[in-house]
Amino acid sequence: MTDVQNAEQGAAVVAAIGAARILPVVVLDAARDAAPLADALLRGGLRCAEVTLRTDAAAEAIRVMSERPDLLVGAGTVLTPAQVDLAVGAGARFVVAPGFSPTVVRRCQELGVPVFPGAATGTEIQLALDAGLDTVKFFPAEQLGGVAMIKALAAPYRSVRFIPTGGVNTANLADYLALPAVLAVGGTWMVAPDLIAAGRWDEVAARTAAAVRAARPAVEA
């Protein structure tokens, strides 16, 4: 794949996440839950998901979910280049990391896969810019100062887009999405582990739909 094609693919992924405005952060203990979870998210109105590499089932879950042409699936909690290879091999179309790792970013770029590294300070944002990136994960968002902190960071880094994750929910997501610097918000509340463990797919779909409705005023604004 050429550099131009890589850039176009990356832009398409960013545009899809930006259109969704919400990125579910999924932890799956059993790969068998991947298919019904994908169905529930789609029924709730979302077409993207981040599956974290925190469990042994993650790679297979990514493989199953990425077979859905109407669902954009990425890998989260990616800490090493080897995990990048694992995720991309399973079908992940983007990579999210909790912090900035030059080796993880470099491997993603070698494979032509969009990467959103964690950045919580000006120094980390500068590292992302130096690596040619303009979209970062802001984690853990609420603990780091939330909306006010993103406003402060966005002032000098006007070209950077943020995906705040950590403490974001239906009560405060509109405040985040109202910021021009925020591409989308990440969260687990609509895909809570207890719901998945109990197979409460209707509740997952309902929470997803509620999140989509809560995000709509910010989208329309």
Long-range contacts (C-beta under 8 A, 24 or more apart in sequence): 1-112, 5-112, 6-109, 6-112, 9-112, 9-114, 10-112, 10-114, 13-72, 13-74, 13-93, 13-94, 13-114, 14-114, 14-135, 14-161, 14-183, 16-47, 16-48, 16-72, 17-48, 17-72, 17-94, 17-163, 17-183, 17-184, 18-161, 18-183, 18-184, 20-46, 20-47, 20-48, 20-184, 21-177, 21-184, 21-185, 21-215, 21-218, 21-219, 22-46, 22-173, 22-184, 22-185, 22-186, 22-187, 22-211, 22-212, 22-215, 23-48, 23-49, 23-50, 23-163, 23-165, 23-184, 23-185, 23-186, 23-187, 24-48, 24-49, 24-50, 24-186, 24-187, 24-188, 24-190, 24-191, 24-208, 25-50, 25-52, 25-76, 25-165, 25-186, 25-187, 25-188, 25-191, 26-50, 26-51, 26-52, 26-61, 26-76, 26-188, 26-191, 26-196, 27-52, 27-54, 27-55, 27-188, 27-191, 27-193, 27-196, 28-55, 28-57, 28-58, 28-61, 28-196, 29-55, 29-57, 29-193, 29-196, 29-197, 30-57, 31-57, 31-60, 31-61, 31-64, 33-61, 33-196, 33-199, 34-60, 34-61, 34-62, 34-64, 34-65, 35-64, 35-65, 36-199, 36-201, 37-65, 37-191, 37-196, 37-201, 37-204, 38-64, 38-65, 38-68, 38-71, 39-201, 40-201, 40-202, 40-204, 40-205, 40-208, 41-71, 41-190, 41-191, 41-204, 41-205, 41-208, 42-68, 42-70, 42-71, 43-205, 43-208, 43-209, 44-190, 44-204, 44-205, 44-206, 44-207, 44-208, 44-209, 44-211, 44-212, 45-208, 45-209, 45-212, 46-208, 46-211, 46-212, 47-71, 47-72, 48-72, 48-73, 48-74, 49-73, 49-74, 49-191, 50-74, 50-75, 50-76, 50-96, 50-186, 51-75, 51-76, 51-92, 52-76, 52-77, 53-77, 53-78, 53-79, 53-83, 53-86, 53-87, 59-86, 59-87, 59-89, 59-90, 60-90, 62-87, 62-90, 62-91, 62-92, 63-90, 63-91, 65-91, 66-90, 66-91, 66-92, 66-93, 67-91, 78-104, 79-104, 80-104, 81-106, 81-107, 84-108, 84-111, 84-113, 85-111, 88-113, 96-137, 96-163, 96-186, 97-137, 98-137, 98-139, 99-124, 100-124, 100-127, 100-128, 100-136, 102-127, 102-131, 105-131, 105-133, 106-131, 116-163, 120-144, 122-153, 122-156, 122-157, 125-153, 125-157, 125-160, 128-160, 129-157, 129-159, 129-160, 134-159, 134-160, 134-161, 135-160, 135-161, 135-162, 135-163, 135-183, 136-160, 136-161, 136-162, 136-163, 137-162, 137-163, 137-164, 137-165, 137-186, 138-162, 138-163, 138-164, 138-165, 139-164, 139-165, 139-166, 139-186, 140-165, 140-166, 140-167, 141-165, 141-166, 141-167, 141-168, 141-176, 141-185, 142-166, 142-167, 142-168, 142-172, 143-167, 146-172, 146-175, 146-176, 147-172, 147-175, 147-176, 147-179, 150-176, 150-179, 150-181, 150-182, 151-179, 151-181, 153-181, 154-179, 154-180, 154-181, 170-207, 170-210, 170-211, 170-214, 173-211, 173-214, 173-215, 173-218, 174-214, 174-215, 174-217, 174-218, 177-215, 177-218, 177-219, 178-218, 178-221, 185-215, 187-211
